[in-house]
Amino acid sequence: MEYVTSWEERGVEKGRVEGMRETLLVILTTRFGVLDPALVSRIQSPHELKELLQNALTASSLHELGLASVTTS
């Protein structure tokens, strides 16, 4: 039986969150163009990431995602 430490679990979770963040940024850039660095740095929370990922596939604008105030084209 393999023993997984809490340190390893935190590392896995951190990697999962970073993967979600990178995926979201690819989707947003592909759909809406260049993103403002302030927007990119704002997207950090795991809960926000999951919600934004779900909505980013169908939203018609960054404004609809609640991200318009910090964007550029």
C-alpha positions in Angstrom: 0.0 0.0 0.0 1.4 3.4 -1.0 1.5 6.1 1.6 0.6 9.6 0.4 1.7 12.5 2.6 -0.2 15.7 3.1 2.7 17.5 1.4 2.2 15.3 -1.7 -1.6 16.0 -1.6 -1.0 19.7 -1.4 1.4 19.5 -4.4 -1.2 17.6 -6.4 -3.9 20.1 -5.5 -1.6 23.0 -6.4 -0.8 21.4 -9.8 -4.5 20.8 -10.5 -5.3 24.4 -9.7 -2.5 25.7 -11.9 -3.7 23.4 -14.7 -7.2 24.8 -14.4 -5.8 28.4 -14.4 -3.7 27.7 -17.5 -6.6 26.1 -19.3 -8.9 29.0 -18.5 -6.4 31.5 -19.8 -6.0 29.6 -23.0 -9.8 29.5 -23.5 -10.2 33.2 -22.6 -7.3 34.3 -24.9 -8.6 32.1 -27.8 -12.2 33.4 -27.5 -11.6 37.1 -26.5 -8.0 38.0 -27.5 -5.2 39.5 -25.5 -5.9 39.6 -21.7 -4.9 42.4 -19.5 -2.1 41.4 -17.0 -4.3 42.6 -14.1 -7.0 40.1 -15.2 -4.5 37.3 -15.5 -3.1 37.9 -12.0 -6.6 38.2 -10.6 -7.6 34.7 -11.6 -6.2 32.7 -8.6 -9.0 31.3 -6.5 -9.8 27.6 -7.0 -13.5 28.3 -6.6 -13.4 31.1 -9.0 -11.4 29.0 -11.5 -13.9 26.2 -11.6 -16.9 28.6 -12.1 -15.1 30.6 -14.7 -14.0 27.5 -16.6 -17.6 26.3 -16.7 -18.9 29.6 -17.9 -16.0 30.5 -20.3 -17.2 28.0 -22.8 -20.6 29.5 -23.3 -20.2 33.2 -22.4 -20.4 35.7 -25.2 -18.0 38.2 -23.7 -15.6 38.9 -20.8 -18.3 41.3 -19.5 -20.7 38.3 -19.2 -18.0 36.6 -17.1 -17.6 39.6 -14.8 -14.1 40.3 -16.2 -14.7 43.1 -18.6 -13.5 46.0 -16.3 -9.8 44.8 -16.5 -9.5 43.8 -20.2 -7.8 45.2 -23.3 -8.1 44.1 -26.9 
